[in-house]
Amino acid sequence: MLTSAAIRQQFLEFFRSKGHTIVPSAPIVVKNDPTLLFTNAGMNQFKDYFLGNREPETPRVADTQKCLRVSGKHNDLEEVGVDTYHHTMFEMLGNWSFGNYFKAEAIAWSWELLTEVYKLDKNRLYVTVFEGDAEENLPPDSEARDEWKKWISEDRILFGNKKDNFWEMGDTGPCGPCSEIHVDCRPDSERAQVDGKTLVNADHPQVIEIWNNVFMQFNRLKDKSLAPLPAKHVDTGMGFERLVRVIQGKSSNYDTDVFTGTIAATEAITGKKYENSDSRESVAFRVLADHIRAISFTIADGQLPSNTGAGYVIRRILRRAVRYYYSYLNYKQPLLHQLLPLIAKQFAGVFPELQQQEAFVAKVVKEEEEAFLRTLEKGLKRIDDIISNTGAAGNASANSTANTGKKATTGTLINGKDAFELYDTYGFPIDLTRLIASENNLTVDEAGFEVEMQQQKQRSRAATAIDTEDWVVLQENAVTSFVGYTTQATKTQVTRYRKVKAKGKEAYQLVLEATPFYAESGGQVGDTGLLSFAGEDITVIDTKKENNLYIQFTEQLPQDIHAPVLAVVNGIRRSNIEAHHSATHLLHAALRQVLGAHVAQKGSLVNEDQLRFDFSHFAKVSDDELTAIEQLVNEKIRQNIPVVIKEMSKDEAVAMGAMALFGEKYGDTVRVVIMDPNYSIELCGGTHVGATGQLGYFKIKHESAVAAGVRRIEAVSGAAAERLILEQFETIRQAKELLKNPKELLKAIENLAAESNDLKKKLESLEAQQLAVLKNELLQQVSTVNGTQFIGAVVSVSSADGLKKLCFDLKSLQGDYAAVLAANIDGKAQVAVLLSDSLVASKGLEAPKIIKEHIAGLIKGGGGGQKTLATAGGQDASNLDAVIVKVKELL
């Protein structure tokens, strides 16, 4: 049986024999493309070629591309592990033609590979072609149909609708008709009963699409119209996991050697046996085998889990995996990180970046698992509280469901708001809440949950919505040249522009034929400056890169957009940015010398005010280490080392020791920045000073943790370092002045701190004596209300903690008792409520509920605490007597 590695290699070698250049996978995390969080198709890295924004180095390429589909239009997350063929991360085998060959060759080669190389049974294959669309005036794809007739019988060529056979990567962008290849994997007995053609694109788990040949002919515009692309292209994608399944004769992707090793390792870790069934336990095995790949490769490509954007997607996938092993495999400690060595070794030959960072990725994953396991326990406690109050929940859910117009399931409900809180705060997917509810003979108000979910999505969309109009093209096929490495001013002209609107504010994006403005990339912020159109100055407020377009952002358009333009960078700002970028390179090298060669850049921000550098390291950087790092950087600055920048092949750069960043896509020719060949050599597209002496001085401001295994240093150099030193000296001068200019400032501060501590202890002693007196006075004021001992008083204390301690001291009372103490502290209300355990049990009173329902409104505030002791604070101290009366009435 062919292994998955051999199947992958045969694909690449086949297309190499057809004149294709084999290129590496692009990172799974997308940069410089605002329309995507992740690479979700093999064509993403070639998008500029299809749009005509960039000339391809070679007209034919092939590769295997890491893809992730868990958000946006392509979202398969809920099917992953449940069915046999959906995945979060998957490999897409692909071959491309950039204006070179078209339908005839693509169709012929796909048939040759599948039937002659992989030896698939021709009688199990079906193909689809586009049936056309009258609304868009698109005819049927008779060209593709005629080509297929050369290879396969006509009754196996099926017409497909726009949904299945017209490929679009998003709402706008390159698109075109496509021709899919499907394979019928059913047993012969089933095939004899039901014709396979009736099951194509019918979601049958054994009749599946394995290859899609997309014929890129159009560009979808914002108004939904189609414009012809500058040239016709071929974009194919074959699901590697599905192909391996077919060739290895398996009924599930998870039964192939792509996943069986991971499943076996999970069996060994958990002590459970994978039964290859539809049980929740079996689904859990499949979820883990899938999710660990998506998590580990995305982190290796530079995306750490976080609470926003792409980082949030990865955190959600990881938490989904944790939930599965915790709930269904009964494994209560971190598991995923234990699978990392296996995954890293399995893919070392095709995606080596994971093995190169195995320890780092494993640490990030483990700490994420530990954090969510703690949250999961809290969430389970929260759901216990919700279940114990199902009466109120049921009433609330009835109202929630009524608002949706949908009928709720009969029985006691966990209401929609509570279910959403579990999802939003504790990371509980709705199916976990549903499972726990069913175990307690409850149901979930899923209609109410959906209302809450949609409201959150609408808020999120409103906060991030950007309305982008189509480009107004002034020059067809114009490719921008960046001249900003050698000049900060150039005469040029606008080649295209468009209007954008975000948060109600309009702006414009301009593309120039030649631009000196550096576009935000590699951590360096974009340039600002001026565009002068025949005497009319337009301010450039930012510069960004979208795929291969350098885009200048402005708040207005010139009167004559066709006029020649003088583009001028803000030179002072650029100079300050360059100082910080060069300092970042010196810092990176110093970190590796002082801390060790394991240090690798994990992110950076370089602007005119400071630099921020994130790096892999597993411990806090000590003060001595920071001092050594700082001294080493300043030594290199004093040496005034020339900053040498060369262009060379990537292989040459790596051979001379150049540092490359994980998660970056490099071409065959790279830009190398050298600051002493024995100290710092890095691949870098940013701008830099001419010599290190221009940095003047380097000073570290702060060191902190960012995520598991990632530290951050914030520092300044050049003019910013000078400003920092002046500010610090001014602070010292003012401190001396306040302390009457002592000869020894540090000694004076130490004496002041010691004096403050002595006074604090004396004050605490006086407060303790005062509280003891108050306690005795209050015990003399005990009254009886309906059989319960009651103390209610407005007292004079200096702090909320004192009030709470005084209330706590009253626990010396016996039997049923209640106390409410209030104080006016600096014009604000403070209240403490104390109840005996027996009173909570017998009358169902709870201190936090009393505060929430009866006291918060009176003092215009809020609070909380334990069932027997809770506190509150508020803005209105005029109703303290009313607070005491209210609590007394409750008894």
TALIN-V322383 format. One record per backbone hydrogen bond with DSSP energy under -0.5 kcal/mol. CO is the residue of the C=O (numbers start at 1). NH is the residue of the N-H. If there is no record, write none. Layout:
((CO,NH) (CO,NH))
This chain:
((3,7) (4,8) (5,9) (6,10) (7,11) (8,12) (9,13) (10,14) (11,15) (12,16) (13,17) (14,18) (15,20) (16,19) (21,23) (21,62) (28,30) (28,39) (32,547) (33,36) (37,30) (38,40) (39,68) (41,44) (42,45) (43,46) (44,47) (46,49) (46,50) (47,51) (48,52) (48,53) (48,54) (59,98) (60,21) (61,96) (62,23) (63,94) (65,92) (67,90) (69,76) (71,74) (73,75) (74,71) (74,76) (76,79) (76,80) (77,80) (79,82) (79,83) (84,253) (86,81) (88,69) (90,67) (91,93) (91,240) (92,65) (93,238) (94,63) (95,236) (96,61) (97,99) (97,234) (102,106) (103,107) (104,108) (105,109) (106,110) (107,111) (108,112) (109,113) (110,114) (111,115) (112,116) (112,117) (113,117) (113,118) (114,120) (121,124) (122,125) (124,184) (126,182) (127,158) (128,180) (129,160) (130,141) (133,138) (134,137) (137,139) (138,133) (140,142) (141,145) (142,146) (143,147) (144,148) (145,149) (146,150) (147,150) (148,151) (148,152) (153,156) (154,157) (156,127) (156,158) (158,129) (160,131) (161,165) (162,166) (165,178) (167,176) (173,220) (174,169) (175,217) (175,218) (176,167) (177,215) (179,213) (180,128) (181,210) (181,211) (182,126) (183,185) (183,208) (187,190) (187,191) (188,192) (189,193) (190,194) (195,198) (196,199) (196,200) (197,200) (199,202) (199,204) (204,207) (206,185) (206,208) (208,183) (210,239) (211,181) (212,214) (212,237) (213,179) (214,216) (214,235) (215,217) (216,233) (217,229) (218,175) (219,221) (219,227) (220,173) (221,224) (225,221) (227,219) (232,99) (233,216) (234,97) (235,214) (237,212) (238,93) (238,240) (239,243) (240,244) (241,245) (242,246) (243,247) (244,248) (245,250) (246,249) (252,255) (253,256) (256,259) (256,260) (259,263) (260,264) (261,265) (262,266) (263,267) (264,268) (265,269) (266,270) (267,271) (279,283) (280,284) (281,285) (282,286) (283,287) (284,288) (285,289) (286,290) (287,291) (288,292) (290,293) (290,294) (291,295) (292,296) (293,297) (294,298) (295,299) (296,300) (297,301) (298,303) (299,302) (302,304) (308,311) (308,312) (309,312) (309,313) (310,314) (311,306) (311,315) (312,316) (313,317) (314,318) (315,319) (316,320) (317,321) (318,322) (319,323) (320,324) (321,325) (322,326) (323,327) (324,328) (324,329) (325,329) (325,331) (330,332) (335,338) (336,339) (337,340) (339,343) (340,344) (341,345) (342,346) (343,347) (345,348) (347,350) (347,351) (351,354) (352,356) (353,357) (354,357) (355,358) (357,361) (358,362) (359,363) (360,364) (361,365) (362,366) (363,367) (364,368) (365,369) (366,370) (367,371) (368,372) (369,373) (370,374) (371,375) (372,376) (373,377) (374,378) (375,379) (376,380) (377,381) (378,382) (379,383) (380,384) (381,385) (382,386) (383,387) (384,388) (385,389) (386,389) (387,390) (389,393) (390,394) (391,395) (392,396) (393,397) (394,398) (395,399) (396,400) (397,401) (398,402) (399,403) (400,404) (401,404) (401,405) (401,406) (402,405) (412,443) (413,415) (414,445) (415,419) (416,420) (417,421) (418,422) (419,423) (420,424) (421,425) (421,426) (422,426) (422,428) (423,427) (427,429) (429,432) (429,433) (430,434) (431,435) (432,436) (433,437) (434,438) (435,439) (436,440) (437,440) (437,442) (438,441) (443,414) (444,446) (445,449) (446,450) (447,451) (448,452) (449,453) (450,454) (451,455) (452,456) (453,457) (454,458) (455,459) (456,460) (457,461) (458,462) (459,463) (460,464) (461,465) (465,503) (466,468) (467,469) (467,501) (471,473) (472,474) (472,497) (475,478) (481,483) (481,515) (483,486) (483,487) (488,569) (490,567) (492,565) (493,513) (495,474) (495,475) (496,511) (497,472) (498,509) (499,469) (500,507) (501,467) (502,505) (505,502) (507,500) (508,554) (509,498) (510,552) (511,495) (511,496) (513,481) (515,483) (515,484) (516,518) (518,527) (521,524) (523,606) (524,521) (528,570) (529,540) (530,568) (531,533) (531,538) (532,534) (532,566) (533,536) (535,537) (536,533) (538,531) (539,541) (539,555) (540,529) (542,553) (543,520) (544,551) (545,547) (546,549) (549,546) (549,551) (550,512) (550,552) (551,544) (552,510) (553,541) (553,542) (554,508) (559,561) (560,563) (564,534) (565,492) (565,567) (566,532) (566,568) (567,490) (568,530) (569,571) (570,574) (571,575) (572,576) (573,577) (574,578) (575,579) (576,580) (577,581) (578,582) (578,689) (579,583) (580,584) (581,585) (582,586) (583,587) (584,588) (585,589) (586,590) (587,591) (588,592) (589,593) (590,594) (591,595) (591,596) (592,596) (596,599) (600,616) (603,614) (605,607) (605,612) (606,525) (610,607) (611,715) (612,605) (613,713) (614,602) (614,603) (615,711) (620,622) (622,626) (623,627) (624,628) (625,629) (626,630) (627,631) (628,632) (629,633) (630,634) (631,635) (632,636) (633,637) (634,638) (635,639) (636,641) (637,640) (641,692) (642,644) (644,674) (646,672) (648,670) (649,653) (650,654) (651,655) (652,656) (653,658) (654,657) (658,660) (659,683) (661,664) (664,666) (668,650) (670,648) (670,672) (671,684) (672,646) (672,674) (673,682) (674,644) (675,680) (676,679) (676,680) (680,675) (681,659) (682,673) (682,684) (690,643) (691,694) (692,695) (693,696) (695,697) (695,718) (697,718) (699,716) (702,714) (704,712) (707,706) (707,710) (709,617) (710,706) (710,707) (711,615) (712,704) (713,613) (714,701) (714,702) (715,611) (716,699) (717,720) (717,721) (718,722) (719,723) (720,724) (721,725) (722,726) (723,727) (724,728) (725,729) (726,730) (727,731) (728,732) (729,733) (730,734) (731,735) (732,736) (733,737) (734,738) (735,739) (736,741) (737,740) (743,745) (744,748) (745,749) (746,750) (747,751) (748,752) (749,753) (750,754) (751,755) (752,756) (753,757) (754,758) (755,759) (756,760) (757,761) (758,762) (759,763) (760,764) (761,765) (762,766) (763,767) (764,768) (765,769) (766,770) (767,771) (768,772) (769,773) (770,774) (771,775) (772,776) (773,777) (774,778) (775,779) (776,780) (777,780) (778,781) (779,782) (783,790) (784,786) (785,788) (788,785) (789,818) (790,783) (791,820) (793,795) (793,822) (795,797) (799,803) (800,804) (801,805) (802,806) (803,807) (804,808) (805,809) (806,810) (807,810) (808,811) (809,812) (810,813) (816,789) (817,836) (818,791) (819,834) (820,793) (821,832) (822,795) (823,825) (823,830) (824,826) (825,828) (828,825) (829,874) (830,823) (831,872) (832,821) (833,870) (834,819) (836,840) (837,841) (838,842) (839,843) (839,845) (840,844) (846,850) (847,851) (848,852) (849,853) (850,854) (850,855) (851,855) (851,856) (855,859) (856,860) (856,861) (859,876) (860,875) (862,873) (864,871) (867,847) (868,835) (869,866) (870,833) (871,864) (872,831) (873,862) (874,829) (875,877) (877,880) (879,883) (880,884) (881,885) (882,886) (883,887) (884,888) (885,889) (886,890) (887,891) (888,891))
